[in-house]
């Protein structure tokens, strides 16, 4: 019998959708979504049942009664269920993690135990900006904007001799940002509370270009460079497969489905300045 397929929806912003007329026998497996960040609290660890495609099946139920623990060598911590967000677990403690730490996630259910391990990736390399600021003319008429001459892109570069994988998040962090384009509202909040955000796909390159036309608002932009493990790259690749394929999304959970991985980030800033 072919294995049923499941869907993961998450952070940093990936969505997988499968369209098929095939019918599968009802089967429910737990799905783990666990992302750990260096220097951040462990929270928002999600546990649910898979979404089945059987004609009479149901899925996506939150699991609220699991016993979840996190281990690192001789240390262990028990996660607590967040009753206000069913299916979400967090740590009351605030352990710190370092590059190279091997972490183990143990999820105890009524009739089975789920296991997963990950290694905290190394620190991202220093990133150089071709310029710490970019000047974009401010116009009020949409017709004038169409013929506007934009400045050169800002180039981000870093050393990557081992072709390791990273992704970039670019966020406007102004509380009331001013729109670059005349037809966009000033101060318009975006997803995640940010007026503007770009998240790149994992890349093993050593540079990235920020094109001025990609930006929507003036002000301070926070650029977060994040180191990722192979399991995250594999998950991203599997979720972006050709829609005609029916391969399961990548999973590193033993006795279950989903992802357990760690991120390590560094931050720099870019100023987008209006020219009147």
Secondary structure as UniProt FT lines:
FT   TURN            12..13
FT   STRAND          30..37
FT   TURN            38..39
FT   STRAND          45..49
FT   TURN            55..56
FT   STRAND          67..72
FT   TURN            73..74
FT   STRAND          75..78
FT   STRAND          80..81
FT   TURN            83..84
FT   TURN            86..87
FT   STRAND          88..90
FT   TURN            99..100
FT   STRAND          102..108
FT   STRAND          113..119
FT   STRAND          128..129
FT   STRAND          133..137
FT   HELIX           142..146
FT   STRAND          154..157
FT   TURN            161..162
FT   STRAND          166..172
FT   TURN            175..176
FT   TURN            182..183
FT   TURN            186..187
FT   HELIX           191..193
FT   STRAND          196..199
FT   STRAND          207..210
FT   HELIX           212..214
FT   STRAND          219..227
FT   HELIX           230..239
FT   TURN            243..244
FT   STRAND          257..275
//
